[in-house]
């Protein structure tokens, strides 16, 4: 197995400070209504068929009580996902564009026994579709999936004090995942992403 290239602090700092691309493909999306339950820390999860069929699409939305730039710093650093995201066994940045708006990431997801780990290499695009909105979108390059794509979309809310997030993933592993594991992921693992962000940023629900 080839060595994983660790993330470098200088490129990450440059990526955090560099202006992001306003790409025609990255359309601005209106901020969804924020419910009272979400303001109390609840994460809303929706599950349906992905566009084009053949895979499930899972969507999770919630509020993190930290500024946009702070949350964005955690989301874009895929090299540290092994420390910041649940069920990630290994993670690394394999390459990064000098502009700071593209990177290639490798992630190994730790599945429960008796299933094996799932590895993916994805191409990531970072953009700012509109002021106060950030987008991290990824597509599959190779790995243990027929399909693995999605996005993190972030909006600055509450006069910049907090961040509302939408996580969307369309995934189809080569390995068949039992229904009870899929349902557990839908019910608990997606909300755990938001709890992990809150823990990293040291903010409450």
C-alpha positions in Angstrom: 0.0 0.0 0.0 1.4 3.4 -0.9 2.2 5.9 1.8 -0.4 8.4 2.6 0.7 12.0 2.2 0.1 13.9 5.4 -1.6 17.3 5.2 0.7 20.3 5.5 0.0 23.2 7.8 1.1 25.9 5.3 -1.1 24.7 2.4 -4.0 24.4 4.7 -3.4 27.9 6.0 -3.3 29.2 2.4 -6.5 27.4 1.5 -8.2 28.9 4.5 -7.1 32.4 3.6 -7.3 32.3 -0.2 -10.4 33.6 -2.0 -12.5 30.7 -3.3 -13.8 30.4 -6.8 -17.2 31.7 -7.8 -17.9 28.9 -10.3 -20.8 28.9 -12.6 -21.4 25.2 -11.7 -21.6 26.1 -7.9 -25.0 27.8 -7.9 -26.0 29.7 -4.8 -28.6 27.9 -2.8 -31.1 29.8 -0.5 -30.7 29.2 3.2 -33.4 26.6 4.3 -35.7 27.5 7.1 -34.2 26.7 10.5 -36.6 25.0 12.8 -36.8 25.5 16.6 -35.7 21.8 17.0 -32.6 22.5 14.9 -31.8 25.5 17.0 -31.9 23.2 20.0 -29.3 20.9 18.4 -31.5 18.4 16.5 -30.2 17.2 13.2 -32.8 16.6 10.5 -32.2 13.5 8.3 -33.9 12.6 5.0 -33.3 9.5 2.9 -34.4 8.9 -0.6 -33.2 7.6 -4.0 -30.3 9.4 -5.6 -30.8 11.2 -8.9 -30.1 8.6 -11.6 -31.0 5.7 -9.3 -28.8 2.9 -8.2 -27.8 4.6 -4.9 -29.4 6.1 -1.8 -29.2 9.8 -1.1 -28.9 10.8 2.5 -29.3 14.4 3.6 -28.6 15.8 7.1 -29.1 19.4 8.2 -28.3 21.1 11.4 -27.0 24.2 13.2 -23.5 24.5 14.7 -23.0 27.4 17.1 -19.7 28.6 15.7 -18.8 31.1 13.0 -18.6 30.0 9.3 -14.8 30.3 9.0 -14.2 28.1 12.1 -16.6 25.4 10.8 -15.2 25.6 7.3 -11.7 25.0 8.6 -12.7 21.6 9.9 -14.8 20.7 6.9 -12.1 21.4 4.3 -9.3 19.6 6.2 -9.9 16.0 5.0 -6.4 15.0 6.1 -7.6 15.3 9.7 -10.9 13.5 9.3 -9.5 10.5 11.2 -9.5 12.8 14.2 -12.6 14.9 13.5 -15.2 12.7 11.8 -16.8 9.5 13.3 -16.0 6.1 11.8 -13.0 7.3 9.8 -10.0 5.1 10.3 -7.5 6.8 8.0 -7.5 10.0 6.1 -5.0 12.0 4.0 -4.6 14.8 1.5 -3.0 13.2 -1.6 -2.7 16.4 -3.6 -3.7 20.0 -3.5 -4.0 22.6 -6.3 -1.9 25.8 -5.8 -5.1 27.8 -6.1 -6.4 26.1 -2.9 -9.8 25.3 -4.4 -9.2 21.7 -5.4 -7.7 18.7 -3.6 -7.6 14.9 -3.8 -8.4 13.1 -0.6 -8.2 9.5 0.6 -10.4 8.2 3.4 -10.8 4.8 4.9 -14.2 4.2 6.6 -14.2 1.8 9.6 -17.3 -0.5 9.2 -18.4 -2.8 12.0 -17.4 -6.5 12.1 -17.8 -8.6 10.0 -17.7 -6.0 7.2 -14.3 -4.8 5.9 -13.2 -1.2 5.7 -14.2 0.9 2.8 -11.5 3.0 1.0 -12.2 5.9 -1.3 -10.2 8.4 -3.2 -12.2 11.5 -4.1 -11.6 14.8 -6.0 -12.8 17.7 -3.9 -13.8 21.2 -5.1 -14.1 24.1 -2.7 -16.2 27.2 -3.7 -18.1 30.2 -2.4 -21.3 30.3 -4.4 -22.4 33.5 -2.7 -21.1 35.7 0.2 -21.7 33.8 3.4 -22.1 30.5 1.7 -19.4 27.8 1.2 -19.5 24.5 -0.7 -17.3 21.4 -0.5 -18.3 18.9 -3.2 -16.6 15.6 -4.0 -16.7 12.9 -6.7 -15.3 9.4 -6.7 -11.9 8.7 -8.3 -11.4 5.1 -7.2 -12.1 2.8 -4.2 -14.5 0.3 -2.8 -17.6 2.0 -4.2 -19.5 2.1 -7.4 -20.6 5.6 -6.4 -19.5 8.0 -3.7 -20.3 11.7 -4.2 -21.8 14.5 -2.2 -21.3 17.8 -0.6 -21.1 19.9 2.5 -22.9 23.3 2.1 -22.5 25.9 4.8 -24.3 29.2 5.4 -23.4 31.9 7.9 -26.5 32.7 10.1 -27.4 34.8 13.1 -25.3 37.8 12.1 -22.3 35.5 11.5 -22.2 34.0 14.9 -23.4 30.5 13.8 -23.3 28.2 10.8 -26.1 26.1 9.3 -24.9 23.0 7.4 -26.3 20.6 4.9 -24.6 17.3 4.3 -25.6 15.3 1.3 -24.1 11.9 0.3 -25.0 9.5 -2.5 -23.2 6.2 -1.9 -23.2 2.7 -3.3 -20.5 0.4 -2.0 -19.3 -2.6 -3.9 -20.0 -4.6 -0.7 -23.6 -5.1 0.2 -24.4 -3.4 3.5 -27.1 -5.1 5.7 -30.2 -3.1 6.2 -29.8 -2.8 10.0 -26.4 -1.1 9.5 -27.7 1.2 6.9 -30.6 2.2 9.1 -28.2 2.8 12.0 -26.1 5.0 9.8 -29.2 7.0 8.8 -30.5 7.3 12.4 -27.3 7.9 14.4 -24.2 8.2 12.2 -25.3 11.3 10.3 -26.2 13.3 13.4 -22.8 12.2 14.9 -21.1 14.2 12.1 -22.6 17.3 13.6 -21.8 16.3 17.2 -18.2 15.7 16.1 -18.0 19.2 14.6 -19.3 20.7 17.8 -16.8 18.7 19.9 -13.9 19.8 17.7 -15.0 23.4 17.9 -15.8 23.1 21.6 -19.4 24.4 21.3 -22.6 23.0 22.7 -25.8 21.9 20.9 
